Amino acid sequence: MLKNPILKKSHIGDAIAGIVTIFGIDILVVLIGLVLNTFSPVFMTVVFSIGLVQLIYLLPLLRWSVKRRVKGFSKGLLFGALAIATVNFGCFLVTYKFFSGGAR
C-alpha cells in the first residue's frame, strides 16, 4: 500500500496523551502530599510547589519521549507542565499578596 507523502500524521492524540499524563501524575503527587501532610506539615510544601516538583518526573519522561521520537507526546508533556506551572505561579502570587498584607 502506497503512502501519500502529502498527508502527515497528526500528533494531536499524542499531545493530548502527554497532557493527560502530566495532569494525572500531578494529581497523584498532590494527593500524596495531602495524605503525608497528616503526618508532618512539611509535606504541604509539595502541594504549593508542584510546578518545581514536576521537574523530577517531567525531565525523564521528556527524555524518553524524545528518544522514542514521539513529538506529539513531548509537546503535550511540555504544554501540560507549562499550564500547571503557570497556575501554580498565579496561586503563589495571590497567596503572597494575601499574606503580605496587600489584600484589604
Secondary structure, 3 states (H helix, E strand, C coil): CCCCCCCCCCCHHHHHHHHHHHHHHHHHHHHHHHHHCCCCHHHHHHHHCHHHHCHHHHHHHHHHHHHCCCHHHHHHHHHHHHHHHHHHHHHHHHHHHHHCCCCC
